[in-house]
Amino acid sequence: MVSVILIAVFSIAVMTAITSGTAASADNRARITAAGLAQRELDYAAERITGSPNGANQLLDPAVNPAVNPNLPASMDTGHAVYAFGVDGQRYKVVRTASTYITEVNSPCDPSGSATQTAKGTLVTVTVSWEGASAGTRPHVASKVFPPHRNAPSALSPGQSQISVFVKGEDHSGAGPIQGVQVEVTGPQVLTGPQITNAAGCAVFTVVPASPTGSDYTVTLLGYQGGSSFVYPNGQVNPSQPAPVQPGANTSVKFEDYNEAASLTVVVPNAPESVQFVQARPLFALGGTARQASLVGGVATFTGLAPGDYSIDIGGVSKATVTLVPGPNPSKEVSL
């Protein structure tokens, strides 16, 4: 009697294991198919978003989001309202949802990528479940973030445009984006005032062009806010650039050599009375004009020079060359 009971128990256990194993095997096969269906739907979403500037908005439209069994070929529609995909005798349900995804992309202030701006991408999630799945089996879920279409509608209000200003240069601590530069934009409208470049060297202005064909603006660097003197290579303390703006577009303006000014002290011992000035003349492609400083007590002092190479001229004759680095420079002694 005991042996009969043991055989019965063993038989039940074997049948349970077989049934469980069969269910697990079926779920595994279904999951493989589900993964393919999810990728298929992501491919459709990619085609929609990358193929049209309004593709993402079409997916986000509440009228079709979430979408149940989208892009269903007529040949695969077996008439089942929920599990409408029929593959190898198994039925599946595909649900696609789309949502706005805040991501970071390279800013037009700096195409090299050291500055970023917030942009709206699209997160697409596809959930695939199957009919008759065993208890506790989770559906297959796949997600992907798609960046904005290059011609996607701007987040700006109608008629608005942006001017992105990037300032890069060098100070005594090294080269790179410069934080703390006051930037002013002037044009056909009154703006709220200057902005200060952030840690990425970037300042962004929102403007409204006065004409449907665009308007001309001017971007000017008013100076560094931290007390140091900065200068452009051509010697300008407050350089300006034009910024033509089209409605709904972004205009990028870059100042890439806005460096901390250097100073120079030239000592001329035993200078004759006829020598009253010393000239610092920029060499090579530095730009700017020659600077002249009075010789007082045998010493001539220059401030606000753009970093670079200079010829030290005394009495119209070049006596020495000097390389100036950003920030205060050591004295240069020149003997006649």
Secondary structure, DSSP 4 states (H G I P E B T S, - for coil): -HHHHHHHHHHHHHHHHHHHHHHHHHHHHHHHHHHHHHHHHHHHHHHHHHH-TTHHHHHH-TTTSSEESTT--GGGB-S-SSS-EEETTEEEEEEEEEEEEEEEEE-TT-TTTTSEEEEEEEEEEEEEEETTPPTTPPPEEEEEEEPPPTTPPPSSPTT-EEEEEEEEEEETTEEEE-SSEEEEEESSS--S--EE--TTSEEEEEE--SSTT-EEEEEEEEEETTS--EE-TTS-SS-EEEEEE-TT-EEEEEE---EEPEEEEEE-TT--TT--EEEEEE-TT--S--EEEE-BTTEEEEEEEPSEEEEEEETTEEEEEEEE-SEE---EE---
